[in-house]
């Protein structure tokens, strides 16, 4: 770029481009070799101007290769991944991290040293994340422990838009997981010997947590813990929802903002004493030495609060600033931001996909670009000091909110209008009062528990005031949060507009014109519908959820899946991100086949947060599960109770959608609503969880003598007379929605054998992930969800 302020972003841009493109392709040694070749060619031809383009290409290929190397490093014979085949083994290693999670759960990170399988011990290397359901931690960091469990590689569901948990763990260097019922299953082999800084800080964190529990009410203590030691796991879902709706979640997650406040706090105290020493003043000005002096204090704060990734990035920035100050060199803040981000991605390329990295980088960049220009335009230097501070706070909040809005919509599907006003109160109250008080309480905890309790109690009162303000602002309907479900393609328009706004007004004329034209084109470009019938089978574990899209552009969600988990909501974690990722802006109907948890639990979040035209089921309102009744009432979604027998919906002249409701008596599975759709010569049949009696009833009332695409009834159970359906309908393709290694053994072996013997193409979500079946009226094509695309 011709503007020197943005020159440091060129390497960052091309490296990030390679990392972003990497998930769409597989790992290949040739890519890394190509990057090296391009660099070598550049070294030979660097005198020619045309050779300059070789370096950006090399960075793109290097980022591509770097991503896959960190996502799946080369496997060695002693790697713990070699034992992650599901067989139970005895694992011994050293505890490197302990985390308390919600509902009494805990996790351990164990650096494995030995694995015993079939009474044969093998030296091993690698990290294991151990999930523990209940019990208080009985070991400390640095202790040597042993446990007996099945090692597994973390696995995604294979659904569009889902949170990539394996990649999240890989960023931390963890590629294997294990699960235990109780903490008592972890056996202490040897306690850590000698002084350990990590163990010392863990003890201090535990001391601080106990003091907060004693000094602050149960309702407020989770917020104070989050500010004091970065312990967010104690926050209840309702409390997290309140912070999100109010747009102040960032204040209760230890980040660069908090590190900056603490740095200012230490710098102010240090400068006060520094300026009273004539010797120090003659040696060097305070702004040259003090930033280096306070670095150890910031490092202590970093480790005390759990070394969150945003805080690590901020600490790296602080180190860079301190070194520049020490050398008396000046640099453009934008250069510093671009350089630090580039170095961070070199070390941890998978961080680019973390929401915290994207939000913190976009927020800081927005503040750096927007606030100085707006301040100059308003001529704030002439304003009275109190008004100037309030205006600067408003401008900072506004620019950071605008810069991060597309990312918030992408990751959290939410926009919080109340945040602009709430942050005017929350930022100074939390940032300049509550955070210093929380830090003071933590520092005083080993010296004076009484003073520490006072600091925590006052901190709790400050937080209480902020929460009251949040409740007040959210009581106005126009300020409450808005659910936003936009596909990455739809988000491109506001992103282009934001780049247009934040670009320097006096430069980049041609680029600004191109961006404006592209944004207008995206905004006014009509949405086209494809004249096909498609069925998307979401991979939701042991459950079922399907999306039927008809040629007239309507979308019908059939069932919503549901795992037996108190912490994982299928609707919130899988279905809503999938609908947004696929560009679905509204559902014309949601159809519940029957009221079993693995079919309805995920629908609560969809009905509450997503635009739904009609909820259709064979059940009356009073027969619905309570959670669904509450969601329907809250979202005011109309309920249509389907009568028994066939019901036909007209789609267009060539497509047809029909629903069949069996008699609502007997086994709940045999009451499942059946859906039949056809386009031209192609048809599909969705059979819910029908069993033998229900299948017989369906065949007696089915006018079609064949269908091309069939969903196995009851996930392929041997009791569902699947063989009778195959014999009567002669499908070309069959699929089922099942969880990997589910406890029911679905699909059962006799059903699979029947499909194999007849040569029918069989697809299953536990092996294939999310599936999309598409027909133009002649036959069906299937596209599994692979590498972020249906292909």
N, C-alpha and C positions, 0 to 999 in steps of 0.2 A: 504494500500500500504506500501511496505517496505521503500520507500523513505519518510523520515519525512517531506520533503517540501510539499508533497501532502496529508498529513494526514487530513488536515482541509477540503479537498474537498470530503472526503468520505460521511459525513452527507449531504453535499450539493448535491452530485450525487444522493443519494437514495431519498431525498426529491423531487428533480427535476424530477426524474423518475416517482414518483407517480403523480405529477402534470401533466406531459406529457401524462400519460396513462389515466387520468381522463376523457378527452372528449370522449373517446371511450366507456364509460359506464355511466350509470345514477347514480344519487345520491342514497346512501343507508346508513341508520344508522348502519347497520351491519359492514360496513367497518371501521368506527371510533371505534366501539366496539372491532373489531378484533385487531386494532392497540393497544388499551389499554390492551387487554388480552396478547398480545405478550410482551409488556413492563412488565406486572406483572409476566409473566412466566420467563422473563429474570432476574428480581430481585430475584426470588427464586433460579434459576439455574445459576446465574452469575459466580459461581466458576468453572463451567465446560467450557472448550474451545468451545465446540459445541454450547453453548448458545449465543456465540457472534453473530451468524447469525440471531438471533431473532430481534436485534435492526435495522439492515438494512431493514428487512421485515416490521417492525413496521413503519419506516419512509416512506416507499413506500405507505403503506395503509393510513398513516396520511396525506401525500401529496395529495392522491386521495380524501380523505374526505375534506381536507382544501379547495381544488379547488372548489368543489361543494357548500360548505358553503358560500364562497365569491361570487360565481356566482349567487346563488339564496338563500339568507338567509331565515330562517323560517318566514312565513307570519303571522302577527298579525292583529287583528281586526282594529287597528288604522294605519296600514301601508298604505302609499299612493298607493301602488300597488293594494289595494282592490278597488280603484276607477278608475283603468286604463282599463276600458271596452269600451272606445270609446264614452261614453256619455259626453256631454258638462257639465262642472261644473265650479263653481267659486272657484278659488284657492287664498289663502292668505299665505304669508310667507316672509322670510327675504332673501335678495339677498346676496349670499356668493361669487359670482364670476361673472365678466363681461368680455366677450371676443369679440373683433371686428374681423370679418372674411372677406374674400374676397367679392368683388362686393356689398359692403354696407350692408352685413348681419352681424348679431350679435347673441350671445348666452348669456343666463342668467342661472346661477345655483341658484335655489330658494329652501331654506330649508322650507318646508311647515309646517304650524302650524294649518291651518283650511281649510276645504273644505265645500262648500255649494252646495247641490244638491236638486233640487225641493224645494227650500226655507227652507231647513233643514241644519243647520250648524253642522259640526262634527269636533272635534279635531283630528288632523292627524299628522303623522310623516313621514319624508322621504324627499329625494332630487328629484327635477324635473329639467331636462335640457330643457330650452325653446329656440326654434329656431325662430329667428325673421328675416323676409325677408328684411325689409328696415327701415331706420330711424336711427337717432343718439341716443345713450343712454341718457336717461333723468333721470336716477336714479343712485345712488351710492351704493357701497358695504355697507351692514349693514342696508339699507333702508327696510322698510316693504312695500310690494307691493301687488296688487291684479290684477288678470287677469281672463278672461273667455275663456276656451279652452277645447278641448277633450284630455284627458290623455290617453297615449298609452304606452305599453311596447315596447321597441326597438326590432326589429326583423331583422334577417339576411335574405338574399334572399334564402339561402339553396343551394348554388353553391360551388363546390369544389374549394379550394384555395382562397376563398374570404376573405376579411378583416372582422374579427368578431367584428362588431360594438357593439352589446350588451355586449360582454365580455370586450371591451375597456371601455364602460361606467361603467360596474360593478366594474372594478378596481378602479374607482373614487367614488364608493358608490352610483351610479346613476342607477336606475332601471325603471324610468318612464320618458317619454318625452312629450313635447307639442309643438305646432307650432302656431305662430301668424304672421299676415300679416305686421303690423306696430308696431313700438315701442310705438306709442301713445296708443296702446291697453293695455299697462302696466300702471296701475293707482297707483300713489304714495299714500300710506295710511299714513305713518309716516316716517319722516326722522330719520336717526340714531342720537342718542343723546350721547354726550360725545366723548372722544377721542377714536378712533379706529385705531390701527396700520395698519390693512388691508386697511382701507379707506385712511389713510395717504399715504401708499405706492402706492395705486391706483392713488391718486392725483398726486404723484410724477411721476409715469409712464406717465400719461396724459400730464404733463408739459414737460417731456422730449420728448415725441412724437411730441408735437407742436413745440418745439424748433428745432428739427431735420428737420421738414417740412420747417421751415423758413431758415435754415442754409445750407441745402444740396439740390441738384437738385432733381427733381421728380424721375428721373431714378435711382439715388443712394440712396435716402432716405430709401427705404425698407430694403436695406442691413445694413445700419447704425442702423435702429430701431431693427433689429434682433440681432445685437451685443450689443446694449445699454440696451435694456429692454426685449429681447427675443421675440419681436413682429414679428413673421414670416408670419402672415396672409396677410401682405401687399405685399409680394413677388408674382409677376405675374407668371403664369405657365411657360412662356418662361424663366424667370429668374431662377426658380427652376430647369428647364431642363438644363440650362447652368451649374449650380453648380453641378448637378448630373453627367453630362457628363464629367466634369472636375475633378470629384472625391474629391471635397472640400465642399460638403454639410455639413459635420460635423463641419466645422469652423463657420458656420452661424446659428447653432442650439446650444443654450446655453447648455453646457454639463460639464462633469468633467474636460475636457481640459481647459475650460475658468475659472472654479473655481480654478484649479491648478495654472493658470497664475496669477489670482487675489491674491491667497494666497501667491505666491512668491513675488508679488508686495508689499503687505502689510508687509510681513516678512522682505523684504529688507529694507523698510523704517523704520520699527520698530527696526531692528537690528542696523541700523545706529545710532539712538538716544540711544538705550539700551547700546551700547558699550561705550558711552560717559558718563555714570553714574557709578561711582565707587561703589556706594551703591548697585545698581542692579547687577553688576558683582560679587560682594562679596556674594550676596544673592543666586544667581544661574546662570548658564550659559544661554545665550539667547535661545538656542535650547530647553531648558526645559520649560521655561515660555511663550515665545512668541507664540508658537502654540495655547496655551489656550487663550491668550489675543486677538488674531485675530479672534477667533471663532465668536464673535458677529458681526464683520464686514462681515465675510463670510455669516452669517445668513441673514444680511441685503441685501447682494448681491443676495442671494438665493430668497428672497421674492420680491426684486425689479425686477428680471428677470422672474417672473411668476412661480417659484417653479417647473420647469420641472423635470421629473422623473430622468433623468441622473444626473442633478445637485443635487437632493436630495441624490442619492446614493453617489456621490462624497463628499457631506457634511458629510454624515455618516462616510465615510472613514476618513475625516479630523478630526472628533470628536474622532474616535478611535485612530488615530495617536497622537493627542494632549494628550489624556489620557495616552498613553504609554510613551510619552515624559515626562509628568509630574511625572509619577511614576518611571522614569529612567529605565524602562524595555525595552528590545529589543525583537523584534519578527520578524520572517520571513515574508517578504511582501506577499508571497503567502498564508501563514496562515491568514494574515489579510484580503486579498481579499476574500478567501473562507469563512471566518467567517462572514464578512459583507454581502456577497451575501446570505448566509444561513439565517441570521437574517432578511434581507430584504424580502426574500421569505416567511418567517414565518408570517410577517406582511401583505405582499401583494403578495400572491401566483400567482395571475393573471398576475403580471408583467413579469413572465417568458415568456409569449407569446408576449410581446411587443418587436418590433424590436430594440428599443433604448436600452433596458436591454441586449438583446443578443449581440448586436454590441459592446456596451461599455465594457461588461464583456469579450468578446472574444478578443477585441482589447487590453485591459490592460493585459490580460493573455498572449497574444502573445508577447507584448513588454517585460513583465517580464521574459519570458522564452527565447526569442530570442536575445534581444539586449546584455545582459551580455555575452552570449556565443560567439556571433559574435565579440563583442569588444575584448574579450580575445584572440580569434583566430587571429584577425588582429593586436593585440598588440597596441591598440590605445593610450595607455598611453605614448608611445614614439613619437607620432606624434605632429607636431606643433598645437597650440591651435585652430587657425581658421579652419584648415583642419580637426581637430578632431571634432569640433562642426558640420561642414557640414556633415561629415561622420556619426556622431551619429544621426543627423536629418534624413539622408537617411535610415539608418538602422531602426530607429523607424517607419518611414513611411512604409518601406517595410514589416516589421514584422506585423504591425497592418493591412496593406492591405491584406497580405496573410491570417492572422488569421480570418479576417472578410469576405473574398471573398465568401465562400459558403453561408453565411447568406445574403450578398448583392444580390447574385444570386437568393436565395430563396424568398426574400421579394420584391426586386425591379427589378429582372430579367435583371440585367445590370452589365457589367464589364467595368471599366474606366481605360485604360492603361495610359491616360494622368495624372492620379492622382499621380503616383510616382514622376513625374517631377514637376507637379503643386504644390504639397505640399512643395517642397524644397523652393519655393518662398512664397507660401500662408501661411504656418504655422508661419514663423517668422514675415511676414508682418502683418498678421491678428492677430496672437496670442500675439506678443510682441510689436506691435505698435498700430494697430487699436482698439483692445479690451481695452488696458489701456486708449487710448484717449476717447473711448466711455464712459468708466467708469468715467473718469475725467470730461467729459461734463455733465454726469448725476449728479455727486456730486456737481458741480459748479452751476447747474441750479437754485437752490434757492438763491444762493449768488451773482453770477455775470452772468447774461444772456449773456453778451458780450463775456466773456472768454469761456463760455459754447458753444456759437456759433462757436468760433474759433476752439475749440477742435473737434466739430462735423464736421466742414468743412474740417479740416486736415484728420480726419478719413475717410471722403468720398473720398478724393483724394487717400488715401492709397488703399481703396477698388477699386477705379477706375483703379489703376495700376494693381491690382491683376486680375481684369476682362479682361484687355488688354492682360495679359499673358495667361489667359485661352483661349481667342479667338485665339491667336497665336498658341498655342499648338494644339487646336482642328482643326486648318486648315490643319494639317497633317493627312491624312486618317488613317494611322496606329495607331495614338494616340486617335482617336475618340472612343466614347463608343461603346461597342458591346452588342447587345441584347442576353441574355442567358435565355433559357427556359428549365430548367431541373426539373424533378420530384424529390421529396425527396429521392426516391430510387436511382436515378442517381447521386444525390449529395453525396451519402454515400461514393463513391470511393474517391473524393478529400478530404472529411473530414477525412477518415482513413489515407490518405497520409500526411495530415497536422499534425495529432496526431503523426504520425511516425517521422516527421521532428522535431517537438517541444519537443518530449520526450528526457530526458537526454541521451547523447550518450553513457555514461559509464554504464548505468543500463537498466533494463527491456529488456534483450536480448530476452527472450521467447515471451514477448508481442510484441516486434518489428517484430519478425518473423511472428507471427500470423497476425498482421495488414498488413504486406507486402503481404502475401499470399492472404488475403481477398481482398485487393485492386486490385491485379492482376487478381483475379478470377472475380471480378465485372467488370473490364475493358474489359477483353477478352471474357467474357461470351456472347454468341450470343443472340441477341434479338429474342425471339420467338413470332410468331403471332398465335393467336387462330383462328381456322377455323369456325368462327361464324360471323353472321351479327348482328351488334348492332347499336342502335340509342340512342344517349344521348340527352335528352330534357333539355336544360339549363333553370333554373329559373332566368329570367332576368326582372321580373316585367311585366308591361303591354307592351309586345313586344314578339318577337319570335326569337329563335336561336337554331339550332339543329345540331348535329354532327353525320354523318353517317359513320360508319367504316365497311369496307367490308372484306371478308375472305382473300384477298390478301394483307392485311396490309395497304390499302390506307384509307385516311380520307378526308371527304368532309364536309365543314361547310356550312350549309344552313341558310342564313340570320344572322344578328348580333344584333338583339334587338335594343333598343334605348329609353331612357327616355327623356322627355322634361325637361332637367335640364342643366344649364350652368356650374354646378360644378361636375356633376357625369357622367363620360364617361363609358358606359356599357362595351365597348371593353377593355378599360384599367383596369377597376376596377373588372370586372367579367370574361370576356371571356379569356383574356390572362392568368390570374392566373389559371383558370380552365383547359386550355389546358396544362399548365405546370404541374399542379397537377396530371393530368391524364397520363402524360408521352408522350404527343403528341409532337414530335419534328418538324414536318412540315405538312402542309396541301396540299394535291394534288390539291384540287380546293376549291374555295369559290363560292357559288351559291347564287345570289340575285334573289328572287322570284319576287319582285316588289319594286318600289322606294317609299315606305312609311317610314317615320322616325322611326317608331317602329320596322322596319325590317332592316334598313341600317345604322343607326347612329353609332352602335358599330363596324361596319366593318372598319372604318377609321384607328383605332388603330391596328387592326389585320393586315390589308394590309401593314401598315407602318412598323410594328415591328416584324412580324412573317413571316417565310418562307412560301410562297404561290406559288403553281405551276401555276394555271390558275384562272382567274376571269371570271365566266360564268353568263351571263344574257341575257334576250331578248332585252335589250336596246342597242342602239348604244352609242359610247363614248360621243357624244355631248348631249345625252339625260340623262346621269347620273347626279346625284347631284354633285355640284362643289367639295364638300369635298372628295367624292369618286374619282373623276377625279384626284385631287391633290395627293391623296394617291397612286393611281395606277401609276402615273407618277413618284413620288418620289421613290417608291419601284421597279419600272420597272417590274410590274407584267403584263403578257400578258392578253389581253382582248379577250374573245371569245363571239361573239354575236350569240345567238342561233336562228336558223331559226324556223319558225312556223311548228307545227306538232310534231310528235314523233321523238326522237333521242335515239338510243340504244348504251350503252357502254358495252363492254364485260368485265366482271370481272374475272371469271374463268368458268370451265365447269359446275358448279352447281349454280353459282350466276349470277344475271343480274341486271343492273341499267339502267333505262330509264327516259328520260325527255320529258315532253310534254309542248309545248308553244302554248297557245291559240292565236287566232287572236288579234293583238295588236291595238285594237280599243275599244272605249267606256270606261266604268268604269275602273279605274286603278286597282281595286281589281280583276276584271274579267280577267286581263291580267297576273295574277300570274302564274309563272312557276310551274308545277306539277312534282313531283318526285315519281317514282314507282320502288321499289327494291324488289328482291325476292331471296330466297335461298331454294332450294328444294321445300317443300310444304308450306313454310312460305313466306309471302309477307307483304309489308307495302305500304301505300299511303299517301303522304304529299301533301296537297291541297292548301297551301298558304292562301291567303285571298279571295278565290273565293266566289262570291255571287250567287244568283239564276241563272242568265244567264250563268255564268262561269261553275257552277256545271252541268247544262244541257248540255253545250258544251262538257265538259269532259266525261260525261256518254255516249254521242253519239259516242265518239272516243276511248273509253276504251274497250280493248279486254278482260280484266279479268272480270269474273263474280263474283269474291269474293276476298276479302283481309282479312287477319287476324288482322292487326293492322292499324288503321285509325287515322289521325289527323283531328280534326274537322276544316272545313274551317272557316276563319275569326273569330277565337277565340270562336266559338260557337254562332255566331250571329243568331238571328231568321230569318234574311234575306238571309241566305246562303244555304237554302234547305238541311240542314243536314239530315232531315228525308228521303229525296229522296236517299241520299248516303247510309244511313243505310239500307233502303229497298232493294237497288240494290246490295250492296256489302256484307251485312251480316257479319260485322266484329265481332271478339271475344273481342277485346280490342280497346278502343277509348281514346284519350288524347287531351288536349288543353293546350296552353301556355297563361296564363292570370296573371294579377297583382292582389294582394289582395285588395278587396273592390274597384276595378277599377270603374271609373266614368261612364263607358259604361254599367255596369251591366253584363259583359260577365262572364261565358256563360249564355245565356238567359234561362229563366225557361222552355219554351216549349221544347228546345233542351234537357235539362237535364231530363225532364219528359219522353221524347221519349226514351232516353237511359235506364232510370230506368224501364220503362214498358216492354222493350225487354230483360232485365236482362243482359245488356252488361257491362262489367267491365270498369269503367270510372276513369281516372286519370287526375289531374290538378295541375299545378305547384304552384298555390297560396296556395294550401293545402298540397301537397306532396313534394314540393321543386323540385330539379333536379331529373329527372327520367332516368333510363337506361333500355331499352328494348333489350333483347338478344335472338337470335334464332340460333339453330344448324341445322335448316332446317326442323324441324318437327313442333314445336310450339314456342310461345313467353313466356319468363319469364321477369317479371318486378322487378327492384330493386331501390327503392327510396334511395336518399342520406340522410342517417341518421347517426348522431354521427361520421362524417368524413369518412364514408364508404358507399359503395353501398350494401345494405343488406335488 
